């Protein structure tokens, strides 16, 4: 059975990715999200497009990514989608 990734999980993973990216134009690494219910990782290689004047992120282009989620007992399949993370994460960021 697949675990549904909620908008809140997408937003949290996206926020952690932004923190890891910081002011870089290229990022290759791992973002971790640990809760009482699960532990997940997003392994990514991304290119970051930024505004020339403000340095704000305009777009994050994935070169490669892999999302893993583990419960206490095992790794679980999920319905994680990069596009959903960007959508939910961007909306969450603008609201917050």
C-alpha positions in Angstrom: 0.0 0.0 0.0 1.3 3.4 -0.9 1.6 6.2 1.6 -0.1 9.4 0.5 2.1 12.5 0.7 0.1 15.3 2.2 0.5 19.0 1.3 2.1 19.5 4.8 4.8 16.9 4.1 5.5 18.4 0.7 5.8 21.9 2.2 8.1 20.6 5.0 10.4 18.8 2.6 10.4 21.8 0.2 11.3 24.1 3.1 14.1 21.9 4.1 15.3 21.8 0.5 15.4 25.6 0.4 17.4 25.7 3.6 19.9 23.2 2.2 20.1 25.2 -1.1 20.8 28.4 0.7 22.4 30.8 -1.8 23.7 28.2 -4.2 23.1 27.9 -7.9 23.7 24.1 -7.8 22.9 21.6 -5.1 23.7 18.0 -4.7 22.7 16.4 -1.4 20.2 14.9 0.9 17.3 16.5 2.8 16.0 14.6 5.8 12.6 14.8 7.5 12.1 12.8 10.7 8.8 12.5 12.6 7.3 10.2 15.2 5.6 8.3 12.4 8.2 8.1 9.7 11.7 9.1 8.5 12.1 10.3 4.9 14.9 11.5 2.7 15.0 13.4 -0.6 18.3 12.8 -2.4 18.6 15.5 -5.1 20.8 17.1 -7.7 19.2 20.4 -8.8 20.1 23.5 -10.7 18.7 26.8 -9.2 17.7 29.6 -11.4 17.8 33.0 -9.6 16.8 36.6 -10.3 19.9 38.5 -11.2 19.1 41.5 -9.0 17.4 40.0 -6.0 19.0 36.5 -6.0 15.5 35.1 -5.3 14.9 31.6 -6.5 12.9 31.7 -9.8 13.0 27.9 -10.5 14.5 24.7 -9.2 15.3 22.2 -12.0 15.8 18.7 -10.9 18.6 16.8 -12.6 18.0 13.8 -10.5 15.9 13.1 -7.4 14.8 10.1 -5.3 12.4 10.2 -2.3 12.4 7.4 0.4 10.1 7.0 3.3 10.6 4.5 6.1 8.2 3.6 8.9 9.6 2.0 12.1 9.5 -1.4 10.3 10.2 -0.9 6.6 10.5 1.3 3.6 7.1 2.3 2.2 6.1 3.2 -1.4 4.7 6.7 -1.7 2.9 8.9 -4.3 5.6 11.6 -4.0 5.8 13.8 -7.1 8.4 16.5 -7.7 5.8 18.8 -9.3 3.5 18.4 -6.3 6.3 19.3 -3.9 7.1 22.5 -5.9 3.4 23.4 -6.0 2.6 22.8 -2.4 5.9 24.1 -1.1 5.6 27.4 -3.1 2.1 28.0 -1.9 3.0 27.3 1.7 6.1 29.6 1.4 4.0 32.5 0.0 1.3 32.0 2.7 3.9 31.8 5.5 
